[in-house]
Amino acid sequence: MPEPVIHLQELCKTYRVPEREPGMRAAVKSLFRRKMNNIKAVDGLTFDLARGEMVGFLGPNGAGKTTTLKMLSGLLHPTGGEVRVLGSIPWKRDRDYLRQITLVMGQRSQLVWDIPAADSFELNRVIYRLPYSDYQRTLKELTNLLELGPLLKKPVRNLSLGERMKCEIAAALLHRPQVVFLDEPTIGLDVTMQRRIRSFISEYNRRYEATILLTSHYMADVEALTKRVIVIHHGKLLFDGDLSKLVQTFTAHKTIVVQLGDCSADLRTYGEVINCEEGRWTLRVPKDRTARITERLLVDLPIIDLLVEDPPIEEVIDQVFTQESA
């Protein structure tokens, strides 16, 4: 069995943060005797990723996702546990290791604000010591895939958010990394731009068999790009498996969408009515009664169309966190 590209074993990260009561007296007291509190950002994470896998890394704000990505990319030292990426220990930051990874953070810029994006790309070529012919070939591929042509000569400050994000991703991938950490790569982008970025990430994964770990609050990103998801909360692993299995494990309901002529009927006897708009009813029903209720609807009502589907992934994820907190 091949060695995993990314290996975590009981990974932990604890921060020591100062605490004090409000008020001048407490402020003066803290100068001489500071009270410290241990905050566990990551608490015993264990998982492996194989070559070419693209995995969704999910959790609410403060779950420990970004902290984990920073440890995997070598920006932070863990408090405990074992980490290996491409056989290397990330925080040693060996040159050969750094040449094979990249971290894209949707809220952080690596482009120089006052110069054209093409100049920042050239700077990256020098930093990574890329042969000029390889650099030109990769830049041409990225330019075609991301439609960067009209953007390369514009100062970064003149680019829209979507245009800048495309350039950010291109800059991060010029050295063709084999491991890509994506932290909210489509945050703040409109629906069309999100779709283009997702299409590009999928193509990069297919073309170079790169291993990609993706965090996103947009469930459309996760559904479109990944089959496997890892869910964490309070730094702990809650779920690791297929996205479809996550739905089966953490929800006891299905959604039935019924198209009738109007909204005058009373469907409350069939299930929980979520919405009705222009004769299109949405019902939430127990999973084990779905077939029986569907049969009743078809017999009792003049149905134009009917669709049975799993609940939205956002609802499933919310259910995961609700159950964990309980």
N, C-alpha and C positions, 0 to 999 in steps of 0.2 A: 504493500500500500504506500503511495507516494506521501512524502512529508507535507503537511499542510503549509500553505503560504503564510497564513496568519494563525498563530497559536497563543491562546491565553489560558493560563491555569491559575485560578484563585487570585486574580488580579485585584489589588486594593489601592486606593488613594485616599489618604486622610489629611485634611487641612486643620491646622491649629489656628483658630481665629480668636481675637480678643473680645471680651464681653464686659460691659459695665452698665450700671444703672444710670438713668438720666440725672442731670443736675451738676452744679459746680462742685459740690463736695465729692461726689463719685468721680468726677474728672480728676480732681487733685489726688484722690486716693489711688487712682489707677496709674499715676506717675510713679508711685513707689511699689505698688503691689498689683500687678495686672492679672486679672482672671482670664484664663484661656479655656477654650472649649474645643473639643475634637469633633470635626464634621466629616463623616464618611461620604465622600463623593462617589466612590466606586467601592463595592463591597463584595469581593469574592467572585468576580466574573470568570467564567470558563466557557470557551467555545473555540472552534477551529473553522477556518475558511480554506477551501481548496483553490487551486489555480483555475481562473476563469469564472469563479462564482461571483454573482452580483447579489448582495444581501441587504435587505432593509434593516436599519438599526433604529428602533422606535422607543419612545418614552416621552413623558411630559417634560415641561421645562424644569430643570434642576434634577433630572433623573441620573445624570452622569454621562450622557452621550458624548458631548464635546470634550470632557475631561478624558474619556477613554480614547478618543481619536487623537488627542494631543499626546498621550502616552505611546500610542502605536506609532506616531510619526516622530517621536523622540523629543518633543518639546517639553514634556514633563517626565520626572522620575516617579515611578510607582512607590508606594509605601511598602508593598509586599506583593508576593506572587511572582509568576513567571510570564514573560512575553517574548515571543520570537516572531519576526516578520522577515520572510525570505531567508530564514536561517540566522538572522542577525539580531542583536539586542538593540532596539531602537535608540535608547538614550546615549549609547556610545557614539552615535552619529558618524559612523564610518562613511568615508566618501563614496565607496562603491554602493553602500546601502542607500544613501541619499539620492544617488543617480537613478534609483529604480522605484522611488515612491513620489507621491505628491499629495498635498492637502489643499482642498479648495473649500474656503469658508465664504458663504454667501454674504456675510456682513463684514468681511475684511478685504481690503484691496492690496494687491501686490504690484499694480501698475503705477508708474510715476505720473502724477496728476497733470503736470504742465507740459508734457511732451507727447508726441504721437505714440499710439500703441505699438507701432512697428519698432520704435526705438527701445521700448521695454522688452520686446521680443528679442531684439539684438543683444541687449544686456543679459538676458537669460541664456542666450547661446554662448556668450563668453563665460558666464558663471559655470555652466555645465560642460564647457569645453567641447561643444558639439562640432564635428566636422562640418564645414560650410555646406558641402553638397547634401549631407543628411538633413541639415537644418532647413535648407531650401525645399527639399522634397517634402518634409513633414509640414512645413508652413503652408505649402501649396495644398496639401491634403486637408489641413485644418481650415484653411481659407475657403475651400470649396464646400466642405461639410457644414461649416457654420455661416457661410455667406458673409465673410469678413471684408471682402474687397474694398467697398467704399469707406470702411471704418479705419483702415490701417494708418492713414496719414492724418487723421484728426487728433487733436489733443484730447487726452482722456477726459478732461473736465467738460468737453463739449459733447460727450456721448450720453445717450439716454441710459437708464439703468439696465435695460435689456441688452443694449449694445455693449455696455461695459462688462456685463456678466459673460457674454460670449467671448470677449477678449480675455477676460480673467481665466476662463476655462482653457482657451487656446494657449495662453502663457504657461499654465500649469502642466500642459501635456506636450509641450514642444520636445521634451527629452524622452518621450514615449515611455512613461513609467509603467511598470508591471503591476503596481499596487496603487490604487486611487482611493483616497478618503474624501468623501463629499459631504460637507456639512451645510445643509440647507442651500443647495446650488440654485434653486429656482425661487428663492424668497423675494417677494416684491415684484415679481414679473407678471405680465398679463398672461392670459390663458394661451394665446397663440405662441408667445415666446417660451412659455413652459413646455409646450408640446415640442417645439424645435429643439430645446435643450435635452429633453428626454430622448428624442430620436437620435441625437448625436451621441449621448452617453451609451445608448444601446449599440450603436454602430461601432463605437470605439471598443467596447467590451467584446463584440463579435470579431472585429478585425484583428485585435492584438491579444485576445484571450487574457485580458487584464482582470485582476481580482479587484472588485469594487465593493466598498462598504459605504452605504448611503444613509444619511439621516435626513429626514424631511418631515415637516408638519403638514405637507400636502399629500394626502393619501393617494391622489391620482398619480404622483411620482412613484410611490411604492407599488401600487397595483400594476402600473405600466411596465416597470423595470425589473421587479424582483418576484421570485417564487418563494424564496425562503425569507423569513423575518426573525429578528432577535428583538425581544421586548424586554426593557429593563425599567425598574422603578425604584427610587431611593438607592440607586447603585447596585441593585440586586437583579439577577436574571429571573424573569417571570415566564418567558416562553422562548423556545427555539425550535422552529420547524416550518412546514409549508404554510403559506398564507391561507390556503383553503382549510387546513386543519385548525388554524387559529379561530376561524369563523365557527367551525363545528364545535370546538372545545368551549368557547366562551359566550355563546349565545344560545338561548333556548327558544328563540322566535324566528319566524320567517316573515317576509313581506309579500302580501298579495296585492297586486295592482289590477283593478277592475275598471273597464271602460263601459259606462252606461250612457244613456241619452242625456241625463241631467243629474243633479244632486238632490232630487226630491225624495228618493228612497231612504229607508232607515236601515243601515247596514251594521248597526251596533250589536245586533244579535249574533253576528258572524265573527266579530273580533274587535279589537281596539281601532277605532277610526283615527288615522293620523292626519289625513288631509282629503279634501274633495275640491277639485277645481275643474270646471267645464265638463262635469260628468265623469271625471277620472278619479276614482276612489283609491286610497292607499290604506290598507289594513295591516295591523300587526297581529299575528296569530301564533299560538304555541306550535313549536316544530312538530311535535308528535300528533297534532290534530290537523295538519296542513291538508293532507289528502281528503279527509272527511269534509272539511269546511269548503274546499274547492269544489267537491262534488255537490254540496248543498247549493253553493252559489250558482253553478251551472244549471241545476234543476229549477231553482226558485226564481231566477231573474233573467230578463232579456239581455244577456251580456253580448256586447259587441267584441270585446277582446279581454283576455285575462293573462296575467303574467305572475309567476311565482319566482321570487328571488331571495337571496340571502340579504340580510340588512347591510346598509352601507358600512364600509370598513371603519369609518370614523366612529360609528356607533359601537362596533365591536371593540375597538381599542379603548374607548371610554368605559365599556363594560369590564375590560381587563383591569383597568386601574381602580374602578369602583370595587370590584371583588377583592383586589389585593389590599386596598385600604381597610375594607371591612374585616 
